[in-house]
């Protein structure tokens, strides 16, 4: 471009006019157009790479304050650390050192975590004992308990593992809510797998307050009274092995239970034992033959099994009654055990 200049000078008593041309160089603004080459970005990536327009230009993103410089080959590598986490896109800006107009490039960011969650038992019973304890549980304690009871597991399919995966729920006051459930009432609790900022779909765990159950944990499979000599007077013989009779009571604390025993006659190939099995307590002796006799009682305290024979001794419990008129032989019979939540009479 050329610029014309007209100059008038006056020097007394004369004057003169001049006209000159000068060449002027103009500066043209350049719109910078950076690119992002690793377009398949994941939020677990820490570096953005691409190309700039001029060596020495500065590259910066909208997710961190970190900067990079365009190299002599016009490439750049911008380390943004962990700042892509939770982002669905990122924009880089190239700024020149002269009068160029800054330019931008944008790329989408995909999640680098693919959480898959599952449950083997989404229906969970809450026992009375657990209900009593629940009032003191934190939300995380309830979550951990539900994960165990419901058999919840999670994996990161994108990274082939379950490292750094935790579980959470968006419900609050879970302990108090569980403790307030009445028998038969239910509560649905969504459980999520969480890794960094990624949350999985929910597994809905249905917790139902159970009234509890009363069952035998163990009953004797056989009792051996050994070899007994026919006595001259009636004798009570204790068994050689332990009774192994225990109760599992998951009902509310303070609930009572009662164990009854009924025995058959003890018979050999040719004879019936005269005395048979008896229950003895406080010096009183009661035959078990063909009648139901209360032999143990207890009260629910915890979920642990309770030994129904814990207070039996050399003077209390079930014994074999042998009479002088009994015949020599090998005698067998059976005991029917009954567990009830109320006394029979």
DAHUQUI-V881922 format. One record per residue. N is the residue number from 1. OMEGA is omega in whole degrees, -180 to 180 (999 if undefined). NEAR is the number of other C-alpha atoms within 8 Angstrom. Layout:
n=[N:N]
omega=[OMEGA:OMEGA]
near=[NEAR:NEAR]
This chain:
n=[1:2:3:4:5:6:7:8:9:10:11:12:13:14:15:16:17:18:19:20:21:22:23:24:25:26:27:28:29:30:31:32:33:34:35:36:37:38:39:40:41:42:43:44:45:46:47:48:49:50:51:52:53:54:55:56:57:58:59:60:61:62:63:64:65:66:67:68:69:70:71:72:73:74:75:76:77:78:79:80:81:82:83:84:85:86:87:88:89:90:91:92:93:94:95:96:97:98:99:100:101:102:103:104:105:106:107:108:109:110:111:112:113:114:115:116:117:118:119:120:121:122:123:124:125:126:127:128:129:130:131:132:133:134:135:136:137:138:139:140:141:142:143:144:145:146:147:148:149:150:151:152:153:154:155:156:157:158:159:160:161:162:163:164:165:166:167:168:169:170:171:172:173:174:175:176:177:178:179:180:181:182:183:184:185:186:187:188:189:190:191:192:193:194:195:196:197:198:199:200:201:202:203:204:205:206:207:208:209:210:211:212:213:214:215:216:217:218:219:220:221:222:223:224:225:226:227:228:229:230:231:232:233:234:235:236:237:238:239:240:241:242:243:244:245:246:247:248:249:250:251:252:253:254:255:256:257:258:259:260:261:262:263:264:265:266:267:268:269:270:271:272:273:274:275:276:277:278:279:280:281:282:283:284:285:286:287:288:289:290:291:292:293:294:295:296:297:298:299:300:301:302:303:304:305:306:307:308:309:310:311:312:313:314:315:316:317:318:319:320:321:322:323:324:325:326:327:328:329:330:331:332:333:334:335:336:337:338:339:340:341:342:343:344:345]
omega=[180:-178:179:-178:179:-175:174:178:179:174:-175:10:-176:177:-180:177:179:176:-180:176:173:-180:-178:175:-179:178:180:176:-178:179:-178:-178:179:176:173:-175:177:-174:178:-177:173:-177:173:177:-180:-175:173:179:180:180:174:-176:-176:178:178:177:-177:178:178:-180:178:-179:179:179:-179:179:174:-180:177:-176:-178:177:178:176:176:175:-174:-180:-178:179:-178:-171:175:-178:180:-180:176:175:178:179:175:-180:176:179:-179:-180:-178:-177:-179:176:179:179:-177:172:-177:176:177:180:179:177:177:-178:178:-175:175:-176:180:-179:177:-178:-176:178:-172:176:177:-178:177:179:179:178:179:180:-171:-177:180:-178:171:178:179:177:177:179:180:179:-180:178:180:-176:-177:-180:-177:175:179:176:175:-176:-177:-177:173:178:179:179:174:177:176:-179:-177:174:179:177:-179:-179:-176:-179:180:-180:178:-179:-178:-180:174:-180:179:179:-176:175:178:-178:176:179:-180:166:-177:173:-174:-180:-177:179:-178:168:-175:165:-180:179:-180:-180:-179:178:-179:177:-179:-179:178:-178:169:172:-180:174:-179:177:178:179:-177:179:175:177:-175:175:178:-174:175:173:-178:180:172:-177:176:179:179:-178:180:-176:179:-179:-177:-174:173:-177:-180:178:-179:179:-180:178:-177:174:-174:178:178:178:175:-177:171:172:176:-173:169:179:-174:-173:174:-180:-174:-175:-178:-178:-179:173:-179:178:179:177:179:-175:-177:179:177:-174:175:174:-178:-177:176:-176:180:175:178:-179:180:178:-180:177:-177:176:-180:178:-178:-177:-174:-180:176:-176:179:180:-179:179:-180:-177:173:178:-180:-177:179:-178:179:180:176:179:177:-173:177:177:-179:176:174:-179:179:179:-175:179:175:179:-179:179:999]
near=[6:7:8:8:8:8:7:8:8:7:6:5:4:6:9:7:8:8:8:7:8:8:7:7:5:5:4:4:7:7:8:14:10:14:9:13:8:8:7:7:10:10:15:10:11:11:9:12:11:12:12:15:10:8:11:10:13:11:14:13:12:8:9:8:7:9:10:11:11:17:9:7:6:11:11:13:10:12:10:12:8:9:8:15:8:8:8:9:8:13:11:13:12:15:12:13:7:4:7:11:10:10:11:12:11:9:10:10:13:9:11:9:11:10:15:11:14:8:10:7:9:11:9:12:8:10:13:14:12:8:13:8:9:12:11:7:11:9:11:8:8:12:12:9:8:10:12:8:9:13:10:12:8:11:11:12:10:8:7:7:7:8:4:6:10:7:11:10:9:5:8:5:8:11:13:10:9:12:11:7:9:6:8:8:8:9:8:8:10:11:13:13:16:13:11:5:7:10:9:11:8:9:11:9:13:11:12:13:16:10:10:10:8:13:8:10:9:8:10:8:4:4:10:7:10:6:4:5:4:11:9:6:6:9:8:8:9:9:11:8:6:6:8:9:12:13:13:13:13:13:13:12:10:7:9:10:13:14:13:12:14:13:13:10:11:12:12:11:6:5:8:9:13:9:10:13:13:14:14:13:9:6:6:6:8:8:10:15:11:8:9:8:10:9:10:9:10:8:9:14:7:8:9:6:9:7:9:12:11:5:6:8:6:6:9:11:12:9:12:13:13:15:13:9:6:9:7:5:7:7:9:7:9:8:8:7:9:7:11:9:9:7:6:3:2]
